[in-house]
Amino acid sequence: MAENNKDIRDDEFRVIGRTSEQTPATSGEGRRNRQAALLSLLLVLCIGIAAIIFWPRSQEPQEPAEEPEIGLFEPDTIPAPVQTAERKWFGTETDKSFTEKLDTVINDVQLSLYIPHNATPKLTVGVPDRRDKSIILAAQAADIRRDNRKILGAFVLKGEPLAWGLSKKGFCAIIEGKTTVGVSENSPLFEEATEKGGYFFRQFPLVDNGRLVENEPKNKTMRKALCDRAGQLFVAVSETDESFHDFAQALVDLGVDNAIYLVGSHSSFGWFIDEAGEKTLFAPDVHRKTYRNENYIIWRNTNTR
């Protein structure tokens, strides 16, 4: 090659570039720079993927829980509120004191409704005197225990507690002329009845504010209930053997607000006096023992005592 770079022969060629000392790509520092850039890129990619996968779902729009989706052809399951003031009482308006009997059929359940007119309820222990003409309706109230024959559940008679305990959640309280039928595990009306000389007993709950209450016994027999419908009290009796469920459902469909069980079965004693003054027993053909702690809810003619 010629000494002069500008003097190039036809059989020669010139390489133009940097010398090895001037090329950083081939040095250790260049390799480290490339590795750092690659790691930075991989780190950014990992952060992005993790953000997509683990982004909190709470950020997604959701339907409010209180407004569930309802299909067009689904029936409305929310019952319309019942206006108590608009419901008429059963039976006739009268100044006489007697028990009116009405018969009806609800869901194939034959019911007899015994509606006392112009009478006040109270509790009594022991079988009432059939000769007492002032009693227009009498039905057994609380049950008695099988083992010791004591009253089953809390019981107050004229302000005196005779029994304690929560065997059944339904209750009836009669205090200063006001009768309350309801469902509660710990009702303050027990203490109030004690303080004010009232009455209180417990039984199986059947209807609680218009809703059916399920009970454990599954047998079928004649059923009795103390019912409160729009402020009217009456006794409902099934004329056929029914389960607790079917009997309670019939009461619900009858429009009963609250109801508790009364001692039922074909052997439960009691009677009513109709408008003509005729007395009819609930169990006329029964022959059974009587017990000292048998207790009754009775309605007494307000015109006689």
Backbone hydrogen bonds in HBPLUS format (Angstrom, degrees):
<---DONOR---> <-ACCEPTOR-->    atom                        ^
c    i                          cat <-CA-CA->   ^        H-A-AA   ^      H-
h    n   atom  resd res      DA  || num        DHA   H-A  angle D-A-AA Bond
n    s   type  num  typ     dist DA aas  dist angle  dist       angle   num
A0007-ASP N   A0004-ASN O   2.87 MM   3  5.24 147.6  1.98 107.5 118.0     1
A0012-GLU N   A0009-ARG O   3.20 MM   3  5.34 158.7  2.25 114.2 113.7     2
A0022-GLN N   A0019-THR O   2.97 MM   3  5.41 146.5  2.09 112.4 121.8     3
A0027-SER N   A0024-PRO O   2.93 MM   3  5.05 160.7  1.97 108.5 114.7     4
A0032-ARG N   A0028-GLY O   3.14 MM   4  6.43 158.8  2.19 150.9 156.3     5
A0033-ASN N   A0029-GLU O   3.15 MM   4  6.35 153.2  2.22 143.5 150.3     6
A0034-ARG N   A0030-GLY O   3.09 MM   4  6.36 158.0  2.14 149.3 154.5     7
A0035-GLN N   A0031-ARG O   3.03 MM   4  6.29 158.5  2.08 150.7 156.3     8
A0036-ALA N   A0032-ARG O   3.00 MM   4  6.20 158.0  2.05 148.6 154.2     9
A0037-ALA N   A0033-ASN O   3.08 MM   4  6.30 157.8  2.13 147.0 152.6    10
A0038-LEU N   A0034-ARG O   3.04 MM   4  6.25 157.1  2.10 146.3 152.6    11
A0039-LEU N   A0035-GLN O   2.97 MM   4  6.22 158.8  2.02 150.6 155.7    12
A0040-SER N   A0036-ALA O   3.03 MM   4  6.20 155.0  2.10 145.4 152.2    13
A0041-LEU N   A0037-ALA O   3.02 MM   4  6.29 154.8  2.08 146.5 153.0    14
A0042-LEU N   A0038-LEU O   3.00 MM   4  6.28 158.6  2.05 148.6 154.2    15
A0043-LEU N   A0039-LEU O   2.92 MM   4  6.11 153.6  1.99 146.8 154.1    16
A0044-VAL N   A0040-SER O   3.04 MM   4  6.29 158.2  2.09 147.8 152.9    17
A0045-LEU N   A0041-LEU O   3.06 MM   4  6.33 157.9  2.11 147.7 153.6    18
A0046-CYS N   A0042-LEU O   2.98 MM   4  6.22 158.7  2.02 149.8 155.0    19
A0047-ILE N   A0043-LEU O   3.03 MM   4  6.24 162.0  2.06 151.0 155.5    20
A0048-GLY N   A0044-VAL O   3.06 MM   4  6.26 156.9  2.12 146.6 152.9    21
A0049-ILE N   A0045-LEU O   3.02 MM   4  6.29 161.3  2.06 152.0 156.3    22
A0050-ALA N   A0046-CYS O   2.96 MM   4  6.12 165.0  1.98 152.2 156.5    23
A0051-ALA N   A0047-ILE O   2.99 MM   4  6.14 152.5  2.07 144.9 152.2    24
A0052-ILE N   A0048-GLY O   3.17 MM   4  6.45 149.7  2.27 144.1 151.4    25
A0053-ILE N   A0049-ILE O   3.03 MM   4  6.30 162.5  2.06 153.0 157.5    26
A0054-PHE N   A0050-ALA O   2.90 MM   4  5.84 170.9  1.91 153.4 156.5    27
A0059-GLN N   A0056-PRO O   3.16 MM   3  5.97 166.4  2.18 116.5 120.7    28
A0060-GLU N   A0057-ARG O   2.85 MM   3  5.41 159.9  1.89 115.5 122.2    29
A0067-GLU N   A0064-PRO O   3.16 MM   3  5.65 164.4  2.19 114.1 118.8    30
A0074-GLU N   A0071-GLY O   3.32 MM   3  5.24 164.1  2.35 101.6 106.2    31
A0086-GLU N   A0083-GLN O   3.08 MM   3  5.59 145.1  2.21 111.2 120.5    32
A0087-ARG N   A0084-THR O   3.18 MM   3  5.54 154.7  2.25 109.8 117.0    33
A0117-HIS N   A0098-PHE O   2.81 MM  19  5.44 160.3  1.84 158.8 165.6    34
A0099-THR N   A0273-ILE O   2.82 MM 174  5.67 164.2  1.85 163.6 165.8    35
A0100-GLU N   A0115-ILE O   2.84 MM  15  5.03 163.4  1.87 145.1 141.2    36
A0115-ILE N   A0100-GLU O   2.82 MM  15  5.03 173.6  1.83 153.3 153.9    37
A0102-LEU N   A0113-LEU O   2.91 MM  11  5.05 158.3  1.96 143.4 150.7    38
A0113-LEU N   A0102-LEU O   2.72 MM  11  5.05 169.7  1.73 157.6 161.1    39
A0104-THR N   A0111-LEU O   2.95 MM   7  5.36 161.3  1.99 154.9 157.8    40
A0111-LEU N   A0104-THR O   2.82 MM   7  5.36 170.3  1.83 159.9 162.6    41
A0106-ILE N   A0109-VAL O   2.93 MM   3  5.11 161.2  1.97 145.3 144.9    42
A0109-VAL N   A0106-ILE O   2.85 MM   3  5.11 155.1  1.92 111.0 119.3    43
A0239-GLU N   A0110-GLN O   2.86 MM 129  5.44 166.6  1.87 146.5 150.7    44
A0112-SER N   A0237-VAL O   2.82 MM 125  5.20 154.8  1.88 151.2 159.8    45
A0237-VAL N   A0112-SER O   2.90 MM 125  5.20 156.7  1.96 148.1 155.9    46
A0114-TYR N   A0235-VAL O   2.77 MM 121  5.09 166.7  1.79 157.1 161.6    47
A0235-VAL N   A0114-TYR O   3.06 MM 121  5.09 164.8  2.08 142.0 144.0    48
A0302-THR N   A0118-ASN O   3.37 MM 184  6.16 177.1  2.37 137.1 137.8    49
A0120-THR N   A0300-ARG O   3.12 MM 180  5.50 151.2  2.20 145.4 145.0    50
A0300-ARG N   A0120-THR O   2.97 MM 180  5.50 163.1  2.00 146.9 144.7    51
A0122-LYS N   A0298-ILE O   2.97 MM 176  5.64 135.5  2.17 152.7 165.5    52
A0298-ILE N   A0122-LYS O   2.97 MM 176  5.64 161.5  2.00 159.4 165.1    53
A0124-THR N   A0296-TYR O   2.96 MM 172  5.37 145.2  2.08 150.8 156.9    54
A0296-TYR N   A0124-THR O   2.84 MM 172  5.37 159.0  1.88 156.9 163.8    55
A0126-GLY N   A0294-GLU O   2.52 MM 168  5.07 176.4  1.52 163.1 164.4    56
A0132-ASP N   A0129-ASP O   3.04 MM   3  5.53 166.0  2.07 115.8 120.3    57
A0135-ILE N   A0132-ASP O   3.32 MM   3  5.97 163.8  2.35 114.5 118.7    58
A0301-ASN N   A0134-SER O   2.64 MM 167  5.02 165.6  1.66 151.5 156.1    59
A0136-ILE N   A0299-TRP O   2.95 MM 163  5.90 146.3  2.07 158.1 168.7    60
A0273-ILE N   A0136-ILE O   2.88 MM 137  4.88 149.6  1.98 140.8 137.4    61
A0299-TRP N   A0137-LEU O   2.87 MM 162  5.23 152.6  1.95 151.2 156.5    62
A0138-ALA N   A0271-TRP O   2.92 MM 133  5.40 156.6  1.97 163.5 162.4    63
A0271-TRP N   A0138-ALA O   3.07 MM 133  5.40 136.2  2.26 129.1 141.3    64
A0139-ALA N   A0297-ILE O   3.12 MM 158  5.61 154.6  2.19 146.9 154.7    65
A0297-ILE N   A0139-ALA O   2.88 MM 158  5.61 163.5  1.90 170.1 169.7    66
A0141-ALA N   A0295-ASN O   3.01 MM 154  5.85 164.8  2.04 129.6 132.6    67
A0152-LEU N   A0143-ASP O   2.92 MM   9  5.51 173.3  1.92 143.2 141.1    68
A0145-ARG N   A0150-LYS O   2.67 MM   5  5.37 164.8  1.69 161.5 163.2    69
A0149-ARG N   A0145-ARG O   3.03 MM   4  4.70 130.7  2.28 119.3 128.5    70
A0154-ALA N   A0165-GLY O   3.13 MM  11  5.21 128.6  2.40 156.6 142.8    71
A0155-PHE N   A0163-ALA O   3.01 MM   8  4.93 154.2  2.08 126.4 121.1    72
A0162-LEU N   A0155-PHE O   2.81 MM   7  5.52 161.5  1.84 149.1 155.6    73
A0163-ALA N   A0155-PHE O   3.39 MM   8  4.93 152.2  2.47 136.1 133.0    74
A0156-VAL N   A0200-PHE O   2.75 MM  44  4.79 154.9  1.82 140.2 143.1    75
A0200-PHE N   A0156-VAL O   3.10 MM  44  4.79 149.0  2.20 131.2 129.3    76
A0157-LEU N   A0160-GLU O   2.91 MM   3  5.12 167.6  1.93 137.9 137.3    77
A0160-GLU N   A0157-LEU O   2.98 MM   3  5.12 164.2  2.00 111.8 116.2    78
A0159-GLY N   A0198-GLY O   2.88 MM  39  4.98 148.0  1.98 152.1 144.1    79
A0184-SER N   A0169-LYS O   3.04 MM  15  5.45 167.0  2.06 150.7 147.5    80
A0170-GLY N   A0203-GLN O   2.94 MM  33  5.00 123.5  2.27 166.8 175.9    81
A0203-GLN N   A0170-GLY O   3.00 MM  33  5.00 153.9  2.07 116.4 123.6    82
A0171-PHE N   A0182-GLY O   2.96 MM  11  5.58 154.9  2.02 152.4 151.3    83
A0182-GLY N   A0171-PHE O   3.11 MM  11  5.58 164.5  2.14 149.9 153.2    84
A0172-CYS N   A0201-PHE O   2.96 MM  29  5.59 149.1  2.06 159.4 164.2    85
A0201-PHE N   A0172-CYS O   3.06 MM  29  5.59 149.2  2.16 150.0 159.0    86
A0173-ALA N   A0180-THR O   2.90 MM   7  5.16 157.6  1.95 146.4 154.0    87
A0180-THR N   A0173-ALA O   2.79 MM   7  5.16 159.5  1.83 152.3 159.5    88
A0174-ILE N   A0199-TYR O   2.92 MM  25  4.98 162.2  1.96 131.5 136.8    89
A0199-TYR N   A0174-ILE O   2.87 MM  25  4.98 156.9  1.92 141.0 148.5    90
A0175-ILE N   A0178-LYS O   2.91 MM   3  5.31 157.5  1.96 154.9 153.1    91
A0178-LYS N   A0175-ILE O   2.99 MM   3  5.31 166.1  2.01 116.7 120.9    92
A0190-PHE N   A0187-SER O   3.37 MM   3  6.12 170.2  2.38 116.9 119.0    93
A0192-GLU N   A0188-PRO O   3.10 MM   4  6.40 158.5  2.14 146.3 153.1    94
A0193-ALA N   A0189-LEU O   2.83 MM   4  5.81 155.1  1.89 138.2 144.3    95
A0194-THR N   A0190-PHE O   3.12 MM   4  6.36 148.7  2.22 140.2 148.8    96
A0195-GLU N   A0191-GLU O   2.91 MM   4  6.18 152.7  1.99 148.3 155.7    97
A0196-LYS N   A0192-GLU O   2.91 MM   4  5.99 150.7  2.00 150.0 157.2    98
A0198-GLY N   A0193-ALA O   2.75 MM   5  4.19 155.7  1.81 136.1 138.4    99
A0261-TYR N   A0204-PHE O   2.83 MM  57  5.20 163.9  1.86 157.6 162.4   100
A0206-LEU N   A0259-ALA O   2.91 MM  53  5.33 161.1  1.95 149.8 145.1   101
A0213-VAL N   A0206-LEU O   2.88 MM   7  5.00 150.2  1.97 143.3 137.5   102
A0207-VAL N   A0259-ALA O   3.14 MM  52  4.83 165.0  2.16 130.5 131.0   103
A0259-ALA N   A0207-VAL O   3.05 MM  52  4.83 155.1  2.12 129.4 127.6   104
A0208-ASP N   A0211-ARG O   2.83 MM   3  5.17 164.5  1.85 150.1 153.0   105
A0211-ARG N   A0208-ASP O   3.08 MM   3  5.17 157.6  2.14 106.0 113.1   106
A0210-GLY N   A0257-ASP O   2.72 MM  47  4.43 153.2  1.79 138.2 135.2   107
A0221-THR N   A0242-GLU O   3.19 MM  21  5.38 156.5  2.25 131.8 128.9   108
A0242-GLU N   A0221-THR O   2.89 MM  21  5.38 163.6  1.92 133.4 127.8   109
A0265-SER N   A0222-MET O   2.86 MM  43  4.62 169.3  1.88 145.9 142.3   110
A0238-SER N   A0223-ARG O   2.90 MM  15  5.30 158.6  1.95 148.6 154.6   111
A0262-LEU N   A0224-LYS O   3.00 MM  38  5.17 157.2  2.06 127.2 123.5   112
A0225-ALA N   A0236-ALA O   2.88 MM  11  5.21 138.0  2.06 147.3 157.3   113
A0236-ALA N   A0225-ALA O   2.94 MM  11  5.21 156.3  2.00 144.4 151.9   114
A0226-LEU N   A0260-ILE O   2.88 MM  34  5.49 157.6  1.93 158.7 165.8   115
A0260-ILE N   A0226-LEU O   3.11 MM  34  5.49 153.3  2.18 147.3 153.6   116
A0227-CYS N   A0234-PHE O   2.89 MM   7  5.44 175.6  1.89 175.5 174.8   117
A0234-PHE N   A0227-CYS O   3.17 MM   7  5.44 149.7  2.26 138.9 145.4   118
A0228-ASP N   A0258-ASN O   2.83 MM  30  5.27 149.7  1.93 168.7 169.7   119
A0257-ASP N   A0228-ASP O   2.96 MM  29  5.84 144.4  2.09 142.3 152.8   120
A0258-ASN N   A0228-ASP O   3.22 MM  30  5.27 162.3  2.25 144.1 149.2   121
A0229-ARG N   A0232-GLN O   2.96 MM   3  5.16 166.0  1.98 143.5 146.4   122
A0232-GLN N   A0229-ARG O   2.89 MM   3  5.16 165.2  1.91 115.2 120.0   123
A0247-PHE N   A0243-SER O   3.03 MM   4  6.08 162.0  2.06 150.8 156.4   124
A0248-ALA N   A0244-PHE O   2.87 MM   4  5.97 166.4  1.88 153.5 157.7   125
A0249-GLN N   A0245-HIS O   2.85 MM   4  6.03 156.6  1.90 151.1 158.4   126
A0250-ALA N   A0246-ASP O   3.04 MM   4  6.18 150.3  2.13 140.0 147.1   127
A0251-LEU N   A0247-PHE O   3.15 MM   4  6.50 149.8  2.24 144.5 152.5   128
A0252-VAL N   A0248-ALA O   2.95 MM   4  6.29 153.6  2.02 148.9 156.3   129
A0253-ASP N   A0249-GLN O   2.97 MM   4  6.22 163.4  2.00 150.4 154.2   130
A0254-LEU N   A0250-ALA O   2.94 MM   4  6.09 126.0  2.24 134.1 148.7   131
A0256-VAL N   A0251-LEU O   3.08 MM   5  5.60 163.9  2.11 160.5 155.7   132
A0255-GLY N   A0252-VAL O   2.95 MM   3  5.28 154.0  2.02 106.6 115.2   133
A0268-SER N   A0265-SER O   3.41 MM   3  5.73 170.5  2.42 109.0 111.8   134
A0282-PHE N   A0270-GLY O   2.78 MM  12  5.34 165.1  1.80 138.1 139.1   135
A0272-PHE N   A0280-THR O   3.03 MM   8  5.59 146.2  2.15 145.4 155.3   136
A0280-THR N   A0272-PHE O   2.96 MM   8  5.59 159.9  2.00 159.9 166.5   137
A0274-ASP N   A0278-GLU O   3.03 MM   4  5.56 156.6  2.09 151.7 152.5   138
A0277-GLY N   A0274-ASP O   2.95 MM   3  5.30 159.4  2.00 111.7 117.9   139
A0286-VAL N   A0283-ALA O   3.45 MM   3  5.71 170.5  2.46 113.0 114.4   140
A0294-GLU N   A0291-TYR O   3.13 MM   3  5.41 167.3  2.15 112.3 114.5   141
A0304-THR N   A0301-ASN O   3.34 MM   3  5.76 163.0  2.38 109.3 114.1   142
